[in-house]
Amino acid sequence: QQELPRENIEDLKKELNSYIGLDAVKKEVESLINLVTIYGLRREHGLPTEDLSLHMVFSGNPGTGKTMVARLMSRIYHALGILSKGHLVEVDRSSLVAGYVGQTAIKTQEVIQKAMGGVLFIDEAYALSTRGPQDYGQEAIETLLKAMEDHRDDLIVIVAGYTDLMQDFIHSNPGLESRFNRYLYFEDYTVDEMMGIFDMRAKKAGYRLDEGARETLKAILKEESEHNAGFGNARGVRNLFEQAVTRQANRLALDPDIQRDELILLKKEDLADEEKAQEETDE
């Protein structure tokens, strides 16, 4: 993996603050940047410094921005001189665990080598410890803990997943408890924040919502976030947008004389099936 160009920390802070929502996460990351900056200055001045543990636990539902922030953290740590390359390697259980004795350590080591100089981001990390004592997931954890000790100067590990399951995972092993002491909790996006994510995605792709569509979108997001636990926040919004674009294409394809404005506009009927749109009108 090639070293990425080292970015300006102020530019990275601006990028962090441009993200929709994530207020608590932004505060934590700002605080961490300040801590690492002052730590570096103390070292320059020959003052004593504690060992900083910069490995992190990201907890929250899917689609709440964990991967996006992990990628930014790798660039922030690179900008601050903590990591030599600043890239992100994203894996899950299947990338680390093999089906035979001795193979898991080799597989995990290969992933660690790829991540050296950057951040190793393990999604749904709790899956490494939930299969019982005969499972090879424990071998992956032990290999990981050793690497975190051996390469503490140039490897950051971020583990992520559902909040309760991540608590159980960290407490399942004293080695994990001692190495992971920074927790970032990713709250679900509010309906207004999801509206903002939709607008941003639409603007980037050259679309906009008409007013009727905006009300329909708000109703759909409210309904989904209240009644569908698997909606997935930003992912759910992305799916809604992609479906809307497909419906708009189907609607416009029937029109022999399409104008530019029509290609840009997403209407109420593009956001929901006709019956659903009608139900919302009737309410």
C-alpha positions in Angstrom: 0.0 0.0 0.0 1.4 3.4 -1.1 1.7 6.2 1.3 -1.2 8.7 0.8 -0.3 12.4 0.6 -0.3 13.9 4.1 -3.2 16.3 4.4 -3.7 19.5 6.4 -5.4 18.8 9.8 -7.5 21.9 9.5 -8.9 20.7 6.1 -9.8 17.4 7.7 -11.5 19.1 10.6 -13.6 21.1 8.1 -14.5 17.8 6.3 -15.5 16.2 9.6 -17.8 19.2 10.4 -19.4 19.1 7.0 -20.8 15.6 7.7 -24.6 15.7 8.5 -25.4 14.9 12.1 -22.8 12.9 14.2 -22.6 15.7 16.8 -21.3 13.6 19.6 -18.8 11.8 17.3 -17.5 15.1 16.0 -16.8 16.4 19.6 -15.0 13.1 20.4 -12.8 13.3 17.3 -12.0 17.0 17.8 -11.0 16.2 21.4 -8.8 13.3 20.2 -7.1 15.6 17.6 -6.3 18.1 20.4 -5.0 15.3 22.7 -2.6 13.9 20.0 -1.5 17.4 19.0 -0.5 18.4 22.6 1.0 14.9 23.1 3.3 15.6 20.1 4.3 19.0 21.4 5.1 17.6 24.9 7.4 15.1 23.2 9.1 17.8 21.2 9.8 19.7 24.4 11.2 16.6 26.1 8.3 16.4 28.6 7.0 13.0 29.9 4.2 11.5 27.9 1.9 8.6 28.7 1.5 5.8 26.1 -1.6 6.8 24.0 -4.0 4.1 23.1 -5.6 5.2 19.9 -7.5 2.0 19.0 -11.3 2.6 19.0 -14.7 0.9 19.3 -17.4 2.3 17.1 -20.9 1.2 18.2 -24.3 1.9 16.7 -26.7 0.6 14.1 -25.7 0.0 10.5 -25.7 3.0 8.2 -24.8 5.5 10.9 -21.5 6.7 9.4 -19.0 4.3 11.1 -17.1 3.4 7.9 -17.0 7.0 6.7 -15.6 8.2 10.0 -13.1 5.3 10.2 -11.8 6.3 6.8 -11.4 9.9 8.0 -9.7 8.8 11.2 -7.0 7.0 9.1 -6.3 10.3 7.3 -6.4 12.3 10.5 -3.9 9.9 12.2 -1.7 10.2 9.1 -1.9 14.0 9.1 -0.9 14.0 12.8 2.2 11.8 12.1 0.8 8.8 14.0 0.5 6.5 10.9 3.0 6.3 8.1 0.5 5.6 5.2 -3.0 6.7 6.3 -5.0 4.1 4.3 -8.0 2.0 5.6 -8.4 -1.7 5.3 -12.0 -2.8 5.9 -12.6 -6.5 6.9 -15.2 -8.7 8.6 -15.0 -12.1 10.2 -14.8 -14.0 6.9 -11.6 -12.0 6.0 -9.9 -13.2 9.2 -11.2 -16.6 10.1 -10.3 -19.8 8.2 -11.9 -23.3 8.5 -8.8 -25.2 9.5 -6.4 -25.3 12.5 -3.5 -22.9 12.0 -5.0 -21.2 8.9 -6.7 -18.4 10.8 -3.5 -16.9 12.2 -2.0 -16.9 8.7 -5.1 -15.3 7.2 -5.3 -12.6 10.0 -1.5 -11.9 9.6 -1.9 -11.2 5.9 -4.7 -8.7 6.6 -2.6 -7.0 9.3 0.3 -6.7 6.9 -2.0 -5.0 4.4 -3.2 -2.6 7.1 0.3 -1.7 8.4 0.8 2.1 8.4 -3.0 2.6 8.4 -6.2 1.7 10.1 -7.6 -1.9 10.2 -11.4 -1.5 10.4 -13.2 -4.7 11.5 -17.0 -4.5 11.0 -19.3 -6.7 13.0 -16.2 -7.6 15.1 -18.4 -9.3 17.8 -18.8 -12.2 15.3 -15.2 -13.2 16.2 -16.2 -14.1 19.8 -19.8 -15.4 19.6 -19.3 -18.9 18.1 -18.2 -20.7 21.3 -14.8 -21.9 22.6 -14.1 -24.4 19.7 -14.3 -21.6 17.1 -11.3 -20.2 15.3 -12.4 -16.6 15.9 -10.5 -16.7 19.2 -7.3 -17.4 17.2 -8.0 -14.3 15.1 -8.4 -12.2 18.3 -5.2 -13.5 19.8 -3.3 -12.8 16.5 -4.8 -9.4 16.4 -3.9 -8.5 20.0 -0.3 -9.6 19.5 0.0 -7.4 16.3 -1.5 -4.5 18.2 1.3 -4.9 20.8 4.1 -5.6 18.3 3.2 -2.8 15.9 1.8 -0.2 18.3 3.7 2.6 16.5 2.2 2.1 13.1 -1.2 0.2 13.3 -4.5 1.4 14.5 -7.4 -1.0 14.9 -11.1 0.1 14.9 -13.7 -2.4 15.7 -17.4 -1.7 15.0 -20.9 -3.1 15.4 -24.2 -3.0 17.3 -23.8 -1.4 20.7 -24.7 -4.2 23.0 -22.9 -6.8 21.0 -19.7 -4.7 21.0 -19.8 -4.3 24.8 -20.0 -8.1 25.1 -17.2 -8.5 22.6 -14.8 -6.1 24.4 -15.5 -7.7 27.8 -15.1 -11.2 26.4 -11.3 -10.9 26.6 -9.0 -9.0 29.1 -6.6 -8.2 26.2 -9.4 -6.5 24.3 -10.5 -4.5 27.4 -6.9 -3.3 28.0 -6.3 -2.2 24.4 -9.7 -0.6 23.5 -10.6 2.2 25.8 -12.0 4.8 23.3 -15.6 4.4 22.5 -17.6 6.4 19.9 -21.3 5.9 19.8 -23.0 6.6 16.5 -26.6 7.7 17.0 -29.3 7.0 14.5 -29.9 9.9 12.1 -33.0 12.0 12.7 -35.7 12.4 10.0 -34.4 15.9 9.2 -30.8 14.6 9.0 -31.9 11.8 6.6 -33.7 14.5 4.5 -30.4 16.3 4.3 -28.5 13.2 3.3 -31.1 12.6 0.5 -30.8 16.2 -0.7 -27.0 16.0 -0.7 -27.1 12.8 -2.7 -29.7 14.2 -5.1 -27.7 17.5 -5.6 -24.5 15.5 -6.3 -26.3 13.4 -8.9 -28.0 16.4 -10.6 -31.6 16.0 -9.3 -33.9 17.9 -7.0 -37.2 17.2 -5.2 -40.3 19.2 -6.0 -42.3 20.4 -2.9 -44.9 17.6 -3.0 -42.1 15.0 -3.2 -40.4 16.5 -0.1 -43.5 15.9 2.1 -43.8 12.3 0.8 -40.1 11.7 1.4 -40.5 13.0 5.0 -43.5 10.7 5.6 -41.7 7.7 4.2 -38.5 8.3 6.3 -40.6 8.9 9.5 -42.5 5.6 8.8 -39.4 3.6 8.0 -37.3 4.8 11.0 -40.2 4.2 13.5 -41.3 0.8 12.2 -38.5 -0.8 10.3 -35.5 -1.7 12.6 -33.5 -2.9 9.5 -34.0 0.4 7.6 -30.3 1.2 8.0 -30.3 5.0 8.1 -28.0 6.4 5.4 -28.1 3.1 3.5 -31.9 3.2 3.6 -31.8 6.8 2.3 -29.5 5.7 -0.5 -31.8 2.9 -1.5 -34.8 5.3 -1.5 -32.9 7.7 -3.8 -31.9 4.9 -6.2 -35.5 3.6 -6.3 -36.7 7.2 -7.0 -34.3 7.6 -9.9 -35.5 4.3 -11.4 -39.2 5.3 -11.1 -38.5 8.7 -12.6 -36.7 7.0 -15.6 -39.7 4.6 -16.1 -42.1 7.6 -15.9 -40.1 9.8 -18.3 -39.3 7.0 -20.8 -43.0 7.1 -21.9 -42.7 10.8 -22.8 -41.5 11.5 -26.4 -40.7 15.1 -25.6 -38.7 15.3 -22.4 -37.4 18.7 -21.3 -34.2 19.4 -19.3 -36.2 20.4 -16.2 -38.1 17.2 -16.2 -34.9 15.2 -16.2 -33.8 17.0 -13.0 -37.1 16.9 -11.1 -38.1 14.0 -8.8 -41.8 14.0 -8.1 -44.0 12.6 -5.4 -44.9 9.5 -7.5 -41.1 8.7 -8.0 -40.7 8.3 -4.2 -43.4 5.7 -3.5 -45.5 3.2 -5.4 -48.8 4.7 -6.6 -50.9 3.0 -3.9 -48.6 4.2 -1.1 -48.6 7.8 -2.5 -52.4 7.6 -2.7 -52.6 6.4 0.9 -50.5 9.4 2.1 -52.7 11.8 0.2 -55.8 10.3 1.8 -54.5 10.6 5.3 
